[in-house]
Amino acid sequence: MNTQSNQAIQTKIFGHRGYPAKFPENSLAGFRYVVAHQIDGVEFDVHLTSDRIPVIMHDETIDRTTDGTGRIVDYTLAELRQFKLSNGESIPTLDELLDVFENKDVWINLEFKTDNIAYQDIEKIVMPMVNQHQLLHPVIYSSFNLQTLKNCMQLDATQDYNWLTENDVPKAQEFVKKEHLHGIHPHHYQATTATQRVWTVNDDQEAQQLFEKNVAGIFTNRFEDMIQLRKNVQIAQ
């Protein structure tokens, strides 16, 4: 039952690191698949190489998801290119990934991965690069590092900034207003009127509850299953 009113409150489903259920996480193949299959949005993490090129990976090291070892920050991009994901792809750059999203009806959540390594001036490198691409929707920026988001605000106060957290956020609406954020990205649902997108939702029961509460978004590794579940919830409503 897809009326306009339902569309207005429909929870957006974001492919977490692409589509890890079928493709290597943060691979261009995974991102191309989700874009081709009408996903609402995608989520990915950005680091800097030693020569200050933004690349896409969740961990600070390449050990878990490639055939190499070591920290991203200790390699140049050219050196990183010698290592491969499990499907043979190279680690993608932010520029390459944004090319996939150009002129596509997909929302982008870009996480600055600065909670363990404070990449100097990453905001000044990433944000102009984003602005060079023809994207249909404003980019959603997130980080566990609140200072990173404040740095971004100094560059452009008009963007959509959201604080990532594993913990409860007391008086979340007041916190969001005080810090000039657009919302929070909590690990579990928060009882608040603040905009929230919840990570990482792979359980059907949890997802159904979040759809029923009409949260702004969820991040999931199982986007095709979640799209079907959302349809079923809407029919039930």
N, C-alpha and C positions, 0 to 999 in steps of 0.2 A: 504494500500500500504506500506508494511513493508520492504522496501529496507534497505540495510546496512547503507546507508547515512542517512535515516530517523531515524534509530535506534541510530545513533551516536549523534543526537541532540534531541532525544525524551525526553520530560519533564518527570522526575520521579514523580510518585504519592506515597505519604507517608500517611499511615493510622495514623491519628492524635489521639494519646492515644488509639491506637487499632482500634476499629470500633464502635464508640459511637452511630451510627445510629441503631445498632442492639444488641449491648452488653453493659454492664456497662463499662464505660471508664476505661482504664488501668487494665482490667481484663485479666487473662490468657486465658479465653475462647475467648475473642475478638481477642487477638493476635494470638491464634492458628487458628482461622477462616481466618484471612487475609493472614497468611502464606500459608494456604492450598489452597487459591484462587488466588495464583500468583500475589500478590501485589508487587510493586517495592520495597517499603520500609515501615518502621514503625517509629513512633516518640513517645517518652515517657520521663517522668520527674523523676529525682532521688533526694531523700531526705535521711537524716540519722536519725535513731532512737537514743534514748539516749545511747544505748550500741553500737552505731556506725555501724549499719548494713544498707546498702543501700536498700531502698524500693522504690516501684513505685507508685507515686501518683502525681497529678497535684498540688493540694492545699497544703499549709503548715499545714492545719488542716484536720481532717478526717470527719468533720461535714457534708459536702455536699454529699459525695459519699459512706458513710458507715452508720451503725446504731449506731455509737459512736460519741463522741465529744472530742475535745482537739487537741493539736499540736502533730505532729509526733515526734518531737524532745523531747517531755516530756514522751514518752513511750519507754520501751524496746520492742524488737521484740516480745517476749513472751506475753507481755501485749497487743500489737497491734493485736495479733492473735485472741483475743476474739471478735473482731469487724469484721463485714462481709460487703461485697459489696451486692448490691441488688440481685445478683444471688446466694448468699450463699458462695461465695469464700472468702478466706482471702486476705488481702492486699499482693500482691506478692513482694518477694524480687528481687533484681537485678539478683542474681544468678539463681533463678528459671526462670526468664524471659529469660535470656541468654541461658538457656537450650533449650527453645522453638526454638531459632534461630540457634542452632548449625547445621552446614553443610546444611543450607537452603539458597537458592538463594534470599536473601532479604537484602536490605540495612538498616542499623540501624542508627537512629538519637537519640543520648542520650543527653538530656538537663540536665545540672547541674542547679538545682532549687535553686540558691544562691542569687537571687535578693532581697529577704526579710530577709532570715536567712543565715548568713555566717557560714556554717557548717565547723568546723575546720578540715583541712586535708582531705576533701571529695575527692579531686583529687587523693591523695595518696592511698586512699582506693578503689576507683572505677576503676581506670585505670589498676592496676594489675589484678583485678577481671575479667575485660573484656578480658585481654590478656590470661587468663587461658582457654578461650572457643574457640572452633574451629569454627570461623566465616569465611564465604566465601568472604566477602568484608570488607575493612577498615571501622571502625566505624566513623560516622560523629558526632563530638562533638559541642554542642552549649550552649550558656548561654547569658542572659541579662547582666550578670556581667562580664565585660571585664577582671577584675583582676583574676577571676576564670580561664579564658582561658589562661592568662599569666602564672598562676600557673601550668596549664597542660603543657604548652610549656616547662617549666623548667624541667619537668619530661620526656617529649618526644616531641621534636620539629617537628617530622615527621608526626604527625597526622593531620587530617582534622578538623580545628577549624573555627567556624563561629559565628559571633556576632548577637544576636537577638535584634531587635529594633522595636518599634512602630512608629518611626519617620523617616523622610527623612534623608538620609546620603549624605551630600554634598561631591562631589568628592569621591564617594565611592571607586573607583578603587585605588586612592591614599591612602585612609584610610586603605583599606585592605592590601596594600603593606607595609605601615608604621607600622601597628600592627602585621605583619607577619601572617595574617589570610588567609584562603582559600576562604572565601566569607562572605556574609551577609545573614541573614534570616529576611527580612523586613515584616511588616504587609501589605504593599501595594507595587506594582511594582515600581522599581527605574529605571530611565533612565541611565543605566550604563553598561559597559562591564564586571563589576565584577560578579562573580558567585553569583546567588541569588536563594533562595528557599523561596517561599511566603506562609505565614500563615494568617488565616486559611480559605481556599478557599472552600466554599460550594455553591456558586452562579454559575450557569451554564455560564452566560455571562462573568463573570470575569475569570472563568477557561478557556473558549474558547480563550479569548484574550491572556492569559498567555501561552496557548499551541501554539498559532500562533506566539508568540514572542520567543518561544523555551527557556523559562527560565529553569534553571537547575532542579527545583523541586517545587511542591506544597504540602502543608499539608492539609488534608481534612478529614471530618467526613463521607463522602459519597464516599468511594473509588470505589465501583462497578459502580456507575453512572459516575464517573469521567473517569474510564477506557473506558467506552463506548463512552463518549464524545470525548476523545482523539482520539479514532479510527475514529470517524466521521470527526474530524478536519483534520486528516492525509489523509483521502480519498479525502476531499475537496481540499487539497493542491496538 
